[in-house]
Amino acid sequence: MYALLTTLEDGQATILAELKAINTRLTSTEQTLADLVARIAQTEDQCKLLPDMRSDVDVLLRSSAQTSDSIAGIEERLNDAEDRLRRCNLVFYGISEGESESWSDSEKLVTDNCNRNLKIALEPKDIHRARRIGEIARDKKRPIIVNFSSFKTEDGILSKAFKLKGTIVSISEDFCAATRSIHRELVRFAREQKLPFKLRYKKRIIDKKTYYYDTADKAVKERTARVS
């Protein structure tokens, strides 16, 4: 009888221990479930904020696009203003450079060249300033940039620049860096077409068609007539 009671007590102790372990696991599971419920509730709250956050992002994107457009517009106006300031300038290429050449020497070289090759007699008052541009290098003829006193003088010289064909001297208009970059793209495109072309500021005329460089798409495009 005593042995039976001992066996029963041992069995009860084992069962109680197992029940305690089960209770501990249940408590842990309940805590985990409570944490999950809290996280789900937090996620739901955050999801409720998503529409507002998306709206804020959309506003920021629109504002950023408008700012980019404004900056592009300002840059274009600044480039146009700089080009207007340079409209009385011409750049002469291929004129030999003397040792320790001064601005006065550069001016005389340009004057002599225009008189000899273009048959245009320039007076000192016709030129405000003439100087070499670029770094000095051996056996290199640096260009001379000339600022004329009037656009009429500049245009008169440019209109006769064709007479320099076949010589080592050439003349070009002076533009800001952005416009020069556009010109390079237009010239590259025109040469690929292998047709005669004309340059008109920021556009090229090829076979009676007008092309321009789209800076946003970085591509040369044909300008089509607007339909009213």
Secondary structure, DSSP 8 states (H G I E B T S, - for coil): -HHHHHHHHHHHHHHHHHHHHHHHHHHHHHHHHHHHHHHHHHHHHHHHHHHHHHHHHHHHHHHHHHHHHHHHHHHHHHHHHHHHHTTTEEEEES----TT--HHHHHHHHHHHIIIII-----GGGEEEEEE-S---TT----EEEEES-HHHHHHHHHTGGGGTTSS-EEEE---HHHHHHHHHHHHHHHHHTS-EEEETTEEEETTEEEEEETTTTEEEE------
